[in-house]
Amino acid sequence: MTLITPSEWLAGLVRQSFLGKYEVTVKRNQIDRNIFYPRDPARVIEKYGLQGKKIILGVAGVWDDRKGLKFFVQLDQALDHDRQQIVLVGVSEKQAKELQKSTWIQPVLRTENQEELAELYSAADVFFNPTMEENYPTVNLEAQACGTKVLSFDTGGCRETDLGMGLFELCSSENFIEKMLKKNY
């Protein structure tokens, strides 16, 4: 039997477990480069009222503690809202209402399709991924493929998602705000 994992990080954990007696192969998750490439962001900038703002983007299927929602809330408190805007894709209706009451964060329940998601990646000045648990985040790959810088926590297989395009940087829960402000996103 051969076990397949999406990252070297996870393969290492498997090798240390009771499954370590089996062969382990890494086969990285891929993205569709026919969808995720630099696009004209004008439509989504207009749709979400982001004109003249530096955009900090977050994307998740479900926003919970593991995906780092609280770090976006912390970051929002440190931003200059006249020139910077956090946009979070994938929030629930309940989360959207809470965010709109207590933060400047622009919630997006879901995008119309993958093309709109690629437009949002392309519109962003930085994609921030404060994940606390991750095997191999394809969102990091999608953002880079769209020409967007990625600032990601160094958890799980995140460091393995650097495509070597000069668009990837690691951070931690202790220094992400400092890095964001220093880079002037």
C-alpha positions, 0 to 999 in steps of 0.5 A: 500500500502507498499513502499519498499526502499533499505536502512533505510536512504531512508526509513526515507526520505519516512516517512518524505514525503507525502508518510509517511502515507503508510507502509515503508519496507526496503529490501536491494539490494543483490549481487550474492555471486557466482560471487563476492568472492575473486578471483585470480587477476593475469589476470586483473593485467597483462591485465591492466599493474598493476604489482607492483602497489597498486590499488585504484579502482572506479566503476560506471555505469556512471561517473559524478559529483554525482559519484565523478569523480573529487575526483579521479582526486584530489586524483591522484595528491597526489599519488606516481605514481611509486607505486600507480595506480587509475583504474576507471571502467565505464568511457565514451570514452570521459572521458577516453581520457581526463583522459589519457591526464591529469592524471595517471588514468587507464580508463576502459570503461567496463569490459568483464563481472561480473567475470572480475569486481570481479577480479578487485575488488580482485586485488584492495588494496582499493575500493574508493566510493566518491559518492555524492548521493547514495541510497544503493551502491551495489558496496560497497558490491561487493568490500567487498565480494571480500575481498577488503577494502572500503573507502566510502563517508558517503552519503545516504545509504552508511554507511549501506553497511558495511558487518561487515568484518572489510573492511569498512571505511567512509570518507568525501570530506574533509579528503579522501586524508589524509585517503588514504595516511595514510592507504598507499594504 
